[in-house]
Amino acid sequence: KTIHNGAEILPAFPRPDAAPTRYLVYFGALQPWQGVQVLLRAMALLADISDLKLVLCCSHNVERTRPYLAFAEKLGIQEKLLWRFALQKHELAAWVQHAALAIAPLCEGLRNVTQGCCPLKFLEAMACKTAVVASDLPVTRELIEHGIDGYLVAPDRPNELARGIRVCLAEGPLTEGLRQRALYKIQQKFLWQHVCTELKQLYAGLDPDRPLAEDNGRVCLDADFR
């Protein structure tokens, strides 16, 4: 049985003072399989949208961004980027809540396909009522239904990513529908309380004679499982 990650619905936060008028947001790490280079190439293809910026909220420090800064300069889009590092939870939520779109350009490769994952960034963006544009991969389709509660594009293709972003930016009713239905899906299926309930049921089924213990919202069979 697969138990997915979950998300928390946070209160609405004020727009960050430094937020551009209209921006996309990427948040997470900068490993190669995250597809940040694909996103930068897509931004170069969107250069004609003069007011559109890309905010990258990274869990790394500034040193890890140097290759991406050099690549952005090569593409001529360095002025389109705004970097933020190691934000507090409420700070990150504010950036995501006020973004036009959240972008998750996962690459198609062993890390995301064979090994598998359950990207928290999808669920956390959806919980912020922010429309997600993401790579069309099996792990993505477990969380997002294309055109219903998110917009999926072919992975590793900057042209396709840029086109998907254009569609969502241009079609207000489509994007608003994605936002509304994404939040509803989180409320119905992907809150952490749903995940904890599934986990309790799974453990109880494995060995009904062993008592369940709870520790700050985490569930375990007893102390030796912590």
Number of C-alpha atoms within 10 A of each C-alpha: 6 7 12 19 18 21 23 16 18 14 11 12 15 12 16 13 6 8 15 18 11 15 22 24 24 24 22 18 15 17 9 12 17 18 20 24 20 20 23 23 19 20 27 18 17 18 14 9 10 9 11 19 24 25 22 21 21 20 15 14 10 13 7 14 15 10 11 15 17 12 16 20 12 10 14 13 20 17 10 19 18 16 13 17 16 14 13 8 9 13 16 18 22 19 27 29 26 24 26 21 26 31 27 26 26 25 23 19 14 10 14 19 15 10 8 13 14 16 18 14 17 25 27 24 28 33 28 26 25 29 31 30 25 25 25 21 19 15 15 22 14 10 22 23 15 17 13 15 26 28 24 24 21 18 20 21 17 22 19 16 28 21 15 19 25 13 14 22 16 11 10 11 10 18 24 16 15 25 23 17 18 28 22 16 17 23 17 10 15 22 18 19 14 18 16 18 11 16 19 17 12 15 16 16 10 10 11 12 9 11 11 16 14 13 10 5 10 12 17 18 19 13 10 6 8 9
